[in-house]
Amino acid sequence: MKYYLCKYVPPRANFLATMSADEQAWMQRHGSYLNQLLGQGVIVAHGPVIDETGGYGVSLYQIADDQEIGALTSEDPIIKHGVGHYEHYTMLHLKFKPLPPHE
């Protein structure tokens, strides 16, 4: 297995407050895409980070040795529409405690 911290960097610091209608739709598809990968166990966790210089998104991936992280993040609907980009950071390992199911 390979492990990555992936940072989604939006196109502008105030992106969340200034998204166009199209960008809002693509962001919804972005969330659905990440949730799909979460359900498959490819992503272990993901979510937005609030930062005073501008927010961004973080995802923790665990992928098979024959998979490429760039291939996965390039399929993200927000990226396919040219809005922002990903930075990929290799992790030596990833340990996590699965959460109990919600009722």
Secondary structure as UniProt FT lines:
FT   STRAND          2..9
FT   TURN            13..14
FT   HELIX           15..18
FT   HELIX           21..39
FT   TURN            40..41
FT   STRAND          43..49
FT   TURN            52..53
FT   STRAND          56..63
FT   TURN            65..66
FT   HELIX           69..74
FT   HELIX           77..80
FT   TURN            81..82
FT   STRAND          85..91
//
